[in-house]
Amino acid sequence: PDVRRRTTTPVYIILLDVNDNCPRFQQSFYSRTVIETADVGDQVLEVYATDLDEGINRRVRFTIDPASASPQDGFDLFEILSVNSDRANLQSGRIEVKNSLRNKAGTYNFTVIASDINGDNSTGTMCSVRVPVSVQVQEAINDAPRWIRPPSANFSIDVLESQYRGMLVYDCRAEDVNNGDA
């Protein structure tokens, strides 16, 4: 008496993503110009990175490498906020004004790092990539020009109606203290 019994049961297999892809920036270099009167919190520029992993493993954290800032006070002027979304694996880091740019005209170079947010560095699966960023802070027109000659703004010149056309009447001079031009 051979009795065969048979049964079936569904087996569900859930595949979990391994954090095996590094983030990648969309550009190899980012740059922007901003005026020195920009307010604290104003957005300067946005950097973009993608990660081909799935779920939490696709999330990217953006930071500024403090050792890369040139000049060094550039690290104190700008900050980056991670703006993570699941839209087509695209993640962004928003670089904003951290402290007043007033009287800080010049070029500031630093490196932005995009890192796996869920990486486990002990197993070597955490990955990060770097991209150079350059921000040009332009001087704003803060002050009106200052009269050097005549010595005051309320200066009048009398001209005879018999003077010939093209004759020098008065030689005036002003100084722009914003950029040192006269």
C-alpha positions as CSV (number, residue, x, y, z in Angstrom):
1,P,0.0,0.0,0.0
2,D,1.8,2.9,-1.3
3,V,0.1,6.1,-0.1
4,R,1.3,9.2,-1.8
5,R,0.5,12.5,-0.3
6,R,1.0,15.8,-1.9
7,T,0.6,19.4,-0.8
8,T,1.5,22.8,-2.1
9,T,2.3,26.0,-0.3
10,P,3.2,29.4,-1.7
11,V,6.7,30.5,-1.0
12,Y,7.4,34.2,-1.1
13,I,10.9,35.4,-1.7
14,I,11.8,38.9,-0.9
15,L,15.1,40.2,-2.4
16,L,16.8,42.9,-0.5
17,D,19.0,45.4,-2.2
18,V,22.6,45.4,-1.3
19,N,24.2,48.9,-1.1
20,D,26.6,48.2,-3.9
21,N,26.4,51.4,-6.0
22,C,28.1,54.6,-5.3
23,P,26.4,58.0,-5.8
24,R,27.3,59.8,-9.0
25,F,27.2,63.6,-9.5
26,Q,25.4,64.8,-12.7
27,Q,28.2,67.3,-13.4
28,S,32.0,67.1,-12.9
29,F,32.1,70.7,-11.6
30,Y,29.6,73.3,-10.3
31,S,29.9,77.0,-10.2
32,R,27.8,80.0,-9.5
33,T,28.0,83.8,-8.9
34,V,26.2,85.5,-6.1
35,I,26.0,89.1,-5.0
36,E,27.5,89.9,-1.5
37,T,24.1,91.3,-0.4
38,A,22.4,87.9,-0.6
39,D,20.6,87.1,2.6
40,V,21.5,84.3,5.0
41,G,19.5,81.2,3.9
42,D,19.4,82.2,0.2
43,Q,20.0,79.4,-2.2
44,V,23.3,79.7,-4.1
45,L,23.1,76.6,-6.2
46,E,22.0,73.0,-6.2
47,V,24.1,69.9,-6.9
48,Y,22.6,66.7,-8.1
49,A,23.6,63.0,-7.6
50,T,22.0,59.7,-8.4
51,D,22.4,56.3,-6.8
52,L,21.3,53.1,-8.6
53,D,20.5,51.2,-5.4
54,E,16.9,50.7,-4.2
55,G,15.0,52.0,-1.2
56,I,17.0,53.4,1.7
57,N,20.2,52.4,-0.1
58,R,19.5,55.0,-2.8
59,R,19.5,57.9,-0.4
60,V,22.4,60.3,-0.5
61,R,23.8,62.7,2.2
62,F,25.6,65.8,1.0
63,T,28.3,67.6,3.0
64,I,31.0,70.2,2.4
65,D,34.5,69.0,3.1
66,P,35.8,71.7,5.6
67,A,39.4,70.9,4.7
68,S,38.8,71.7,1.0
69,A,37.6,75.3,1.5
70,S,39.8,77.9,-0.2
71,P,40.1,80.4,1.3
72,Q,39.3,78.7,4.6
73,D,36.6,81.1,5.6
74,G,34.5,79.8,2.7
75,F,33.5,76.9,4.9
76,D,31.9,79.4,7.3
77,L,30.0,81.2,4.5
78,F,28.2,78.3,2.9
79,E,26.3,75.2,4.0
80,I,24.6,72.4,2.2
81,L,21.2,70.8,2.9
82,S,20.3,67.4,1.6
83,V,17.1,67.4,-0.4
84,N,16.3,63.7,-0.8
85,S,13.5,62.4,-3.0
86,D,12.7,59.2,-4.8
87,R,12.1,60.9,-8.1
88,A,14.1,58.9,-10.6
89,N,16.9,58.3,-8.1
90,L,17.8,62.0,-8.3
91,Q,19.0,63.5,-5.1
92,S,20.0,67.1,-4.6
93,G,22.1,69.1,-2.2
94,R,21.1,72.8,-1.8
95,I,24.0,75.1,-1.1
96,E,22.9,78.1,0.9
97,V,24.4,81.3,2.4
98,K,25.3,80.4,6.0
99,N,26.7,83.7,7.2
100,S,26.7,87.3,5.8
101,L,28.7,87.7,2.6
102,R,29.0,91.5,3.2
103,N,32.6,92.6,2.4
104,K,33.5,89.0,1.4
105,A,33.8,89.5,-2.3
106,G,36.0,86.9,-4.0
107,T,36.1,83.4,-5.2
108,Y,35.4,80.5,-2.8
109,N,36.3,77.0,-3.8
110,F,35.3,73.9,-1.8
111,T,34.4,70.2,-2.3
112,V,31.0,68.7,-1.9
113,I,30.8,65.0,-0.8
114,A,27.9,62.8,-1.7
115,S,27.8,59.7,0.6
116,D,25.6,56.7,0.9
117,I,23.2,57.4,3.7
118,N,22.7,53.8,4.7
119,G,26.2,52.5,4.1
120,D,28.0,50.3,6.5
121,N,31.6,51.3,6.4
122,S,32.7,48.3,8.4
123,T,31.8,46.0,5.5
124,G,33.2,48.4,2.9
125,T,29.8,49.1,1.4
126,M,29.7,52.8,2.3
127,C,30.7,54.9,-0.7
128,S,31.2,58.6,-1.3
129,V,32.2,60.7,-4.3
130,R,33.4,64.3,-4.5
131,V,32.8,67.2,-6.8
132,P,34.5,70.7,-6.9
133,V,32.4,73.8,-6.4
134,S,33.3,77.4,-7.0
135,V,31.2,80.3,-5.8
136,Q,32.1,83.8,-7.0
137,V,30.9,86.5,-4.5
138,Q,30.5,89.8,-6.3
139,E,30.8,93.2,-4.6
140,A,27.5,95.1,-4.4
141,I,27.1,98.8,-4.8
142,N,26.9,99.7,-1.1
143,D,27.8,103.4,-1.1
144,A,27.2,106.4,-3.4
145,P,30.3,107.9,-5.1
146,R,32.0,110.6,-3.0
147,W,32.9,114.0,-4.5
148,I,36.6,114.8,-4.3
149,R,36.4,118.0,-6.5
150,P,34.3,120.0,-5.9
151,P,34.6,119.3,-2.2
152,S,30.8,119.4,-1.6
153,A,27.7,118.3,-3.6
154,N,26.2,121.8,-3.3
155,F,28.7,123.5,-5.6
156,S,27.8,125.9,-8.4
157,I,29.8,127.2,-11.3
158,D,29.1,130.4,-13.1
159,V,29.7,130.3,-16.9
160,L,29.8,133.4,-19.1
161,E,27.6,133.2,-22.1
162,S,30.5,134.5,-24.3
163,Q,32.7,131.4,-23.6
164,Y,33.3,129.4,-26.7
165,R,32.0,125.9,-27.4
166,G,34.2,123.0,-26.1
167,M,36.0,125.2,-23.5
168,L,36.7,123.4,-20.2
169,V,34.4,124.9,-17.6
170,Y,35.4,122.9,-14.5
171,D,37.3,119.6,-13.9
172,C,35.4,117.5,-11.4
173,R,36.3,114.2,-9.8
174,A,34.5,111.6,-7.7
175,E,35.6,108.4,-6.0
176,D,33.7,105.1,-5.8
177,V,34.6,103.6,-2.5
178,N,33.0,100.3,-3.5
179,N,35.8,99.3,-5.8
180,G,38.5,102.0,-5.4
181,D,37.9,103.5,-8.8
182,A,38.1,107.3,-9.2
